[in-house]
Amino acid sequence: MPEPAHTVEGWHVVHDFRSIDWRAWKTAPAADRTRALEALEALLTDWQKAEDEGRGSYGVFQIVGQKADLLFLHFRPTLDELLAVKTAFNRTTLADFLRPAYGYYSIVELGGYTGNPEEDPWAKARLYPKVHRDGYVCFYPMNKKRAGADNWYMLPQEERARMMHSHGDIGKKYRGRVTQVISGSQGLDDWEWGVTLYAPDPIHFKKIIYEMRFDEVSARFGEFGPFYVGKGLDLGGLKALFSF
């Protein structure tokens, strides 16, 4: 049996996508809308406190297209803490106006194909990342193919390492333009990995993903789920979104 790659795990992460029930929001009494926004502000304060204390990170993004309106992105040390975040959110007045659109649970992961992740001087920052809230986000789930000769999991570790090294070289070309967080979800969700990208301009998402499609790892073995792209929102941006 081929040897599995060594991995090191960090924070647990949930991508919580919601759609706004605009009909309910527009017809709600003004007092209810005010309470909902006050609840949102209180949540943001709690999430920021957790981040300041090193207990996680968060971000809220407005999603383009019709798949969702908002992404609430949370990193926490444990699954239990993510569940607490979810419960507190769903108990707010704001949650009455939001509908689940998609969700993904995974754990931040560093793989050992291109070296020992435990010896990486940047490992801590990569395992316990802060959300980039001041730009754009791109999220998608993915698998490694298991079909005939293109079965990633039956390849020798040396061959997988060679291909991942080449794949990583492409990513290094975009350093400073794209920040990537890889999270593993084998046995946790419907796909094997979640990929979260941050960039100051969404064109960088298109560029890096297109170039990587020509790399053997993606061309032969990559299977990709839906893509979600959005822009970071602070409290002012969220209030503007909900105003009319």
Short mmCIF file of the C-alpha atoms (twelve columns), coordinates in Angstrom:
data_MODEL
# 
_entry.id   MODEL 
# 
loop_
_atom_site.group_PDB 
_atom_site.id 
_atom_site.type_symbol 
_atom_site.label_atom_id 
_atom_site.label_alt_id 
_atom_site.label_comp_id 
_atom_site.label_asym_id 
_atom_site.label_seq_id 
_atom_site.Cartn_x 
_atom_site.Cartn_y 
_atom_site.Cartn_z 
_atom_site.pdbx_PDB_model_num 
ATOM 1   C CA . MET A 1   0.000   0.000  0.000   1 
ATOM 2   C CA . PRO A 2   1.363   3.466  -0.850  1 
ATOM 3   C CA . GLU A 3   2.425   5.479  2.184   1 
ATOM 4   C CA . PRO A 4   0.082   8.352  3.159   1 
ATOM 5   C CA . ALA A 5   1.556   11.829 3.363   1 
ATOM 6   C CA . HIS A 6   2.306   13.163 6.841   1 
ATOM 7   C CA . THR A 7   0.072   16.088 7.801   1 
ATOM 8   C CA . VAL A 8   -0.058  18.576 10.661  1 
ATOM 9   C CA . GLU A 9   -3.424  20.016 11.682  1 
ATOM 10  C CA . GLY A 10  -4.332  23.451 13.006  1 
ATOM 11  C CA . TRP A 11  -7.569  25.319 13.555  1 
ATOM 12  C CA . HIS A 12  -11.009 23.974 12.720  1 
ATOM 13  C CA . VAL A 13  -12.802 26.045 10.118  1 
ATOM 14  C CA . VAL A 14  -16.374 26.448 8.932   1 
ATOM 15  C CA . HIS A 15  -17.544 28.280 5.825   1 
ATOM 16  C CA . ASP A 16  -21.157 29.250 6.564   1 
ATOM 17  C CA . PHE A 17  -22.914 30.605 3.474   1 
ATOM 18  C CA . ARG A 18  -26.278 32.320 3.888   1 
ATOM 19  C CA . SER A 19  -28.878 33.854 1.599   1 
ATOM 20  C CA . ILE A 20  -30.801 36.919 2.724   1 
ATOM 21  C CA . ASP A 21  -34.584 36.611 2.804   1 
ATOM 22  C CA . TRP A 22  -35.118 40.030 1.301   1 
ATOM 23  C CA . ARG A 23  -38.911 39.761 1.313   1 
ATOM 24  C CA . ALA A 24  -38.943 39.071 5.051   1 
ATOM 25  C CA . TRP A 25  -36.379 41.807 5.690   1 
ATOM 26  C CA . LYS A 26  -38.218 44.460 3.710   1 
ATOM 27  C CA . THR A 27  -41.571 43.723 5.336   1 
ATOM 28  C CA . ALA A 28  -40.252 43.416 8.901   1 
ATOM 29  C CA . PRO A 29  -41.045 46.212 11.374  1 
ATOM 30  C CA . ALA A 30  -38.277 48.771 11.685  1 
ATOM 31  C CA . ALA A 31  -37.755 47.784 15.326  1 
ATOM 32  C CA . ASP A 32  -37.059 44.173 14.314  1 
ATOM 33  C CA . ARG A 33  -34.547 45.262 11.706  1 
ATOM 34  C CA . THR A 34  -32.821 47.489 14.257  1 
ATOM 35  C CA . ARG A 35  -32.604 44.621 16.756  1 
ATOM 36  C CA . ALA A 36  -31.193 42.349 14.064  1 
ATOM 37  C CA . LEU A 37  -28.401 44.790 13.211  1 
ATOM 38  C CA . GLU A 38  -27.672 45.355 16.891  1 
ATOM 39  C CA . ALA A 39  -27.354 41.585 17.304  1 
ATOM 40  C CA . LEU A 40  -24.957 41.481 14.362  1 
ATOM 41  C CA . GLU A 41  -22.833 44.225 15.897  1 
ATOM 42  C CA . ALA A 42  -22.701 42.304 19.187  1 
ATOM 43  C CA . LEU A 43  -21.600 39.162 17.349  1 
ATOM 44  C CA . LEU A 44  -18.840 41.012 15.527  1 
ATOM 45  C CA . THR A 45  -17.635 42.368 18.862  1 
ATOM 46  C CA . ASP A 46  -17.522 38.853 20.340  1 
ATOM 47  C CA . TRP A 47  -15.740 37.440 17.291  1 
ATOM 48  C CA . GLN A 48  -13.180 40.241 17.348  1 
ATOM 49  C CA . LYS A 49  -12.555 39.637 21.055  1 
ATOM 50  C CA . ALA A 50  -11.866 35.959 20.353  1 
ATOM 51  C CA . GLU A 51  -9.434  36.935 17.599  1 
ATOM 52  C CA . ASP A 52  -7.666  39.489 19.805  1 
ATOM 53  C CA . GLU A 53  -7.218  36.794 22.454  1 
ATOM 54  C CA . GLY A 54  -5.788  34.312 19.941  1 
ATOM 55  C CA . ARG A 55  -8.824  32.024 20.112  1 
ATOM 56  C CA . GLY A 56  -9.638  32.114 16.417  1 
ATOM 57  C CA . SER A 57  -10.375 34.414 13.517  1 
ATOM 58  C CA . TYR A 58  -13.410 35.443 11.503  1 
ATOM 59  C CA . GLY A 59  -14.592 37.270 8.424   1 
ATOM 60  C CA . VAL A 60  -17.845 38.274 6.759   1 
ATOM 61  C CA . PHE A 61  -17.966 38.512 2.974   1 
ATOM 62  C CA . GLN A 62  -20.613 39.521 0.450   1 
ATOM 63  C CA . ILE A 63  -20.805 36.768 -2.170  1 
ATOM 64  C CA . VAL A 64  -21.203 37.525 -5.862  1 
ATOM 65  C CA . GLY A 65  -23.679 35.585 -8.006  1 
ATOM 66  C CA . GLN A 66  -26.787 33.636 -6.992  1 
ATOM 67  C CA . LYS A 67  -25.344 30.805 -4.877  1 
ATOM 68  C CA . ALA A 68  -25.356 32.859 -1.644  1 
ATOM 69  C CA . ASP A 69  -25.383 36.425 -0.340  1 
ATOM 70  C CA . LEU A 70  -23.023 36.193 2.633   1 
ATOM 71  C CA . LEU A 71  -20.168 34.064 3.910   1 
ATOM 72  C CA . PHE A 72  -19.505 33.885 7.635   1 
ATOM 73  C CA . LEU A 73  -16.023 32.395 7.931   1 
ATOM 74  C CA . HIS A 74  -14.808 31.138 11.303  1 
ATOM 75  C CA . PHE A 75  -11.589 29.556 12.561  1 
ATOM 76  C CA . ARG A 76  -11.553 28.058 16.068  1 
ATOM 77  C CA . PRO A 77  -9.333  25.642 18.032  1 
ATOM 78  C CA . THR A 78  -12.044 22.964 18.323  1 
ATOM 79  C CA . LEU A 79  -15.235 21.710 16.726  1 
ATOM 80  C CA . ASP A 80  -17.085 22.424 19.972  1 
ATOM 81  C CA . GLU A 81  -16.190 26.102 19.711  1 
ATOM 82  C CA . LEU A 82  -17.444 26.244 16.125  1 
ATOM 83  C CA . LEU A 83  -20.714 24.707 17.295  1 
ATOM 84  C CA . ALA A 84  -20.975 27.385 19.992  1 
ATOM 85  C CA . VAL A 85  -20.452 30.095 17.362  1 
ATOM 86  C CA . LYS A 86  -23.151 28.540 15.182  1 
ATOM 87  C CA . THR A 87  -25.629 28.243 18.056  1 
ATOM 88  C CA . ALA A 88  -25.099 31.823 19.205  1 
ATOM 89  C CA . PHE A 89  -25.551 33.069 15.648  1 
ATOM 90  C CA . ASN A 90  -28.733 31.072 15.021  1 
ATOM 91  C CA . ARG A 91  -30.286 32.406 18.230  1 
ATOM 92  C CA . THR A 92  -30.032 36.023 17.074  1 
ATOM 93  C CA . THR A 93  -32.800 38.041 15.465  1 
ATOM 94  C CA . LEU A 94  -30.643 38.438 12.369  1 
ATOM 95  C CA . ALA A 95  -30.677 34.678 11.735  1 
ATOM 96  C CA . ASP A 96  -34.451 34.882 11.225  1 
ATOM 97  C CA . PHE A 97  -33.750 36.749 7.987   1 
ATOM 98  C CA . LEU A 98  -31.000 34.446 6.689   1 
ATOM 99  C CA . ARG A 99  -31.350 31.066 4.995   1 
ATOM 100 C CA . PRO A 100 -28.608 28.412 4.856   1 
ATOM 101 C CA . ALA A 101 -27.150 28.261 1.334   1 
ATOM 102 C CA . TYR A 102 -24.064 26.052 1.757   1 
ATOM 103 C CA . GLY A 103 -21.682 25.054 4.492   1 
ATOM 104 C CA . TYR A 104 -18.301 23.388 4.723   1 
ATOM 105 C CA . TYR A 105 -16.372 22.045 7.714   1 
ATOM 106 C CA . SER A 106 -12.659 21.216 7.608   1 
ATOM 107 C CA . ILE A 107 -9.398  21.498 9.556   1 
ATOM 108 C CA . VAL A 108 -6.434  23.614 8.471   1 
ATOM 109 C CA . GLU A 109 -3.734  21.283 7.190   1 
ATOM 110 C CA . LEU A 110 -0.086  21.400 6.211   1 
ATOM 111 C CA . GLY A 111 1.085   18.478 4.086   1 
ATOM 112 C CA . GLY A 112 4.494   16.880 4.031   1 
ATOM 113 C CA . TYR A 113 4.999   16.406 0.305   1 
ATOM 114 C CA . THR A 114 7.383   19.346 -0.045  1 
ATOM 115 C CA . GLY A 115 9.165   19.064 3.298   1 
ATOM 116 C CA . ASN A 116 8.533   18.550 6.998   1 
ATOM 117 C CA . PRO A 117 5.750   20.982 7.958   1 
ATOM 118 C CA . GLU A 118 6.856   20.867 11.591  1 
ATOM 119 C CA . GLU A 119 10.173  22.430 10.552  1 
ATOM 120 C CA . ASP A 120 8.524   25.221 8.546   1 
ATOM 121 C CA . PRO A 121 9.310   28.574 10.249  1 
ATOM 122 C CA . TRP A 122 5.982   29.903 8.993   1 
ATOM 123 C CA . ALA A 123 4.021   26.851 10.150  1 
ATOM 124 C CA . LYS A 124 2.306   28.544 13.089  1 
ATOM 125 C CA . ALA A 125 0.936   31.383 10.972  1 
ATOM 126 C CA . ARG A 126 -0.266  28.885 8.366   1 
ATOM 127 C CA . LEU A 127 -1.892  26.511 10.862  1 
ATOM 128 C CA . TYR A 128 -3.590  29.300 12.823  1 
ATOM 129 C CA . PRO A 129 -4.286  31.899 10.129  1 
ATOM 130 C CA . LYS A 130 -6.009  35.238 10.438  1 
ATOM 131 C CA . VAL A 131 -8.809  35.912 7.991   1 
ATOM 132 C CA . HIS A 132 -8.013  38.622 5.428   1 
ATOM 133 C CA . ARG A 133 -11.123 40.773 5.738   1 
ATOM 134 C CA . ASP A 134 -10.012 43.787 3.724   1 
ATOM 135 C CA . GLY A 135 -9.992  42.231 0.256   1 
ATOM 136 C CA . TYR A 136 -11.589 39.376 -1.642  1 
ATOM 137 C CA . VAL A 137 -12.094 35.700 -0.902  1 
ATOM 138 C CA . CYS A 138 -12.447 32.627 -3.100  1 
ATOM 139 C CA . PHE A 139 -13.508 29.277 -1.654  1 
ATOM 140 C CA . TYR A 140 -13.931 25.905 -3.316  1 
ATOM 141 C CA . PRO A 141 -13.856 22.249 -2.237  1 
ATOM 142 C CA . MET A 142 -11.856 19.653 -4.153  1 
ATOM 143 C CA . ASN A 143 -10.898 15.985 -4.394  1 
ATOM 144 C CA . LYS A 144 -7.987  14.016 -5.769  1 
ATOM 145 C CA . LYS A 145 -9.199  11.696 -8.525  1 
ATOM 146 C CA . ARG A 146 -9.487  7.938  -7.995  1 
ATOM 147 C CA . ALA A 147 -10.164 6.558  -11.472 1 
ATOM 148 C CA . GLY A 148 -8.172  3.932  -13.378 1 
ATOM 149 C CA . ALA A 149 -4.604  5.017  -14.048 1 
ATOM 150 C CA . ASP A 150 -5.381  8.432  -12.564 1 
ATOM 151 C CA . ASN A 151 -5.760  7.229  -8.991  1 
ATOM 152 C CA . TRP A 152 -3.859  9.649  -6.785  1 
ATOM 153 C CA . TYR A 153 -3.973  7.365  -3.785  1 
ATOM 154 C CA . MET A 154 -2.295  4.461  -5.563  1 
ATOM 155 C CA . LEU A 155 0.747   6.469  -6.672  1 
ATOM 156 C CA . PRO A 156 4.054   6.026  -4.817  1 
ATOM 157 C CA . GLN A 157 4.733   8.799  -2.328  1 
ATOM 158 C CA . GLU A 158 7.836   9.878  -4.262  1 
ATOM 159 C CA . GLU A 159 5.778   10.504 -7.400  1 
ATOM 160 C CA . ARG A 160 3.120   12.412 -5.486  1 
ATOM 161 C CA . ALA A 161 5.825   14.510 -3.822  1 
ATOM 162 C CA . ARG A 162 7.400   15.333 -7.193  1 
ATOM 163 C CA . MET A 163 4.107   16.540 -8.629  1 
ATOM 164 C CA . MET A 164 3.143   18.513 -5.523  1 
ATOM 165 C CA . HIS A 165 6.525   20.255 -5.554  1 
ATOM 166 C CA . SER A 166 5.889   21.401 -9.129  1 
ATOM 167 C CA . HIS A 167 2.359   22.427 -8.171  1 
ATOM 168 C CA . GLY A 168 3.700   24.456 -5.258  1 
ATOM 169 C CA . ASP A 169 6.156   26.284 -7.499  1 
ATOM 170 C CA . ILE A 170 3.223   27.841 -9.351  1 
ATOM 171 C CA . GLY A 171 1.725   29.033 -6.086  1 
ATOM 172 C CA . LYS A 172 5.006   30.669 -5.088  1 
ATOM 173 C CA . LYS A 173 4.820   32.850 -8.201  1 
ATOM 174 C CA . TYR A 174 1.704   34.477 -6.734  1 
ATOM 175 C CA . ARG A 175 3.176   35.129 -3.295  1 
ATOM 176 C CA . GLY A 176 2.214   38.644 -2.239  1 
ATOM 177 C CA . ARG A 177 -0.848  38.567 -4.472  1 
ATOM 178 C CA . VAL A 178 -2.683  35.445 -3.297  1 
ATOM 179 C CA . THR A 179 -2.767  33.942 0.196   1 
ATOM 180 C CA . GLN A 180 -3.893  30.326 0.395   1 
ATOM 181 C CA . VAL A 181 -5.308  28.272 3.261   1 
ATOM 182 C CA . ILE A 182 -5.694  24.526 2.715   1 
ATOM 183 C CA . SER A 183 -8.009  22.636 5.041   1 
ATOM 184 C CA . GLY A 184 -8.502  18.875 5.062   1 
ATOM 185 C CA . SER A 185 -11.953 17.340 5.294   1 
ATOM 186 C CA . GLN A 186 -11.532 13.607 4.686   1 
ATOM 187 C CA . GLY A 187 -14.272 11.988 6.734   1 
ATOM 188 C CA . LEU A 188 -15.572 15.400 7.802   1 
ATOM 189 C CA . ASP A 189 -17.465 16.716 4.771   1 
ATOM 190 C CA . ASP A 190 -18.421 15.744 1.218   1 
ATOM 191 C CA . TRP A 191 -15.093 16.668 -0.381  1 
ATOM 192 C CA . GLU A 192 -11.507 15.946 0.654   1 
ATOM 193 C CA . TRP A 193 -10.159 19.481 0.959   1 
ATOM 194 C CA . GLY A 194 -11.353 23.044 1.169   1 
ATOM 195 C CA . VAL A 195 -9.296  25.780 -0.487  1 
ATOM 196 C CA . THR A 196 -9.603  29.367 0.732   1 
ATOM 197 C CA . LEU A 197 -7.836  32.109 -1.217  1 
ATOM 198 C CA . TYR A 198 -7.473  35.793 -0.353  1 
ATOM 199 C CA . ALA A 199 -6.378  38.519 -2.760  1 
ATOM 200 C CA . PRO A 200 -6.588  42.319 -3.139  1 
ATOM 201 C CA . ASP A 201 -8.033  41.840 -6.640  1 
ATOM 202 C CA . PRO A 202 -10.239 38.896 -7.735  1 
ATOM 203 C CA . ILE A 203 -8.421  38.715 -11.077 1 
ATOM 204 C CA . HIS A 204 -5.613  36.977 -9.175  1 
ATOM 205 C CA . PHE A 205 -7.963  34.070 -8.412  1 
ATOM 206 C CA . LYS A 206 -8.607  33.563 -12.105 1 
ATOM 207 C CA . LYS A 207 -4.929  33.820 -13.000 1 
ATOM 208 C CA . ILE A 208 -3.576  31.358 -10.434 1 
ATOM 209 C CA . ILE A 209 -6.323  28.771 -10.879 1 
ATOM 210 C CA . TYR A 210 -6.083  28.909 -14.671 1 
ATOM 211 C CA . GLU A 211 -2.307  28.468 -14.608 1 
ATOM 212 C CA . MET A 212 -2.561  25.587 -12.165 1 
ATOM 213 C CA . ARG A 213 -5.018  23.779 -14.449 1 
ATOM 214 C CA . PHE A 214 -2.080  23.098 -16.783 1 
ATOM 215 C CA . ASP A 215 -0.079  21.489 -13.984 1 
ATOM 216 C CA . GLU A 216 -0.208  17.680 -13.825 1 
ATOM 217 C CA . VAL A 217 -1.667  17.596 -10.311 1 
ATOM 218 C CA . SER A 218 -4.742  19.553 -11.422 1 
ATOM 219 C CA . ALA A 219 -4.938  18.361 -15.025 1 
ATOM 220 C CA . ARG A 220 -4.855  14.649 -14.145 1 
ATOM 221 C CA . PHE A 221 -6.020  14.431 -10.577 1 
ATOM 222 C CA . GLY A 222 -7.999  17.543 -9.646  1 
ATOM 223 C CA . GLU A 223 -11.766 17.396 -9.147  1 
ATOM 224 C CA . PHE A 224 -13.369 20.674 -8.135  1 
ATOM 225 C CA . GLY A 225 -16.622 21.658 -6.487  1 
ATOM 226 C CA . PRO A 226 -18.504 24.973 -6.647  1 
ATOM 227 C CA . PHE A 227 -16.582 28.239 -6.446  1 
ATOM 228 C CA . TYR A 228 -17.700 31.061 -4.154  1 
ATOM 229 C CA . VAL A 229 -16.171 34.525 -4.537  1 
ATOM 230 C CA . GLY A 230 -16.858 37.564 -2.405  1 
ATOM 231 C CA . LYS A 231 -15.689 40.835 -0.893  1 
ATOM 232 C CA . GLY A 232 -14.923 41.490 2.771   1 
ATOM 233 C CA . LEU A 233 -17.420 43.570 4.727   1 
ATOM 234 C CA . ASP A 234 -16.910 45.435 7.988   1 
ATOM 235 C CA . LEU A 235 -19.785 46.579 10.194  1 
ATOM 236 C CA . GLY A 236 -20.331 49.682 8.091   1 
ATOM 237 C CA . GLY A 237 -20.470 47.635 4.916   1 
ATOM 238 C CA . LEU A 238 -22.928 45.188 6.451   1 
ATOM 239 C CA . LYS A 239 -25.217 47.985 7.620   1 
ATOM 240 C CA . ALA A 240 -25.097 49.506 4.142   1 
ATOM 241 C CA . LEU A 241 -25.999 46.138 2.611   1 
ATOM 242 C CA . PHE A 242 -29.090 45.811 4.798   1 
ATOM 243 C CA . SER A 243 -30.249 49.410 4.367   1 
ATOM 244 C CA . PHE A 244 -32.940 50.402 1.885   1 
# 
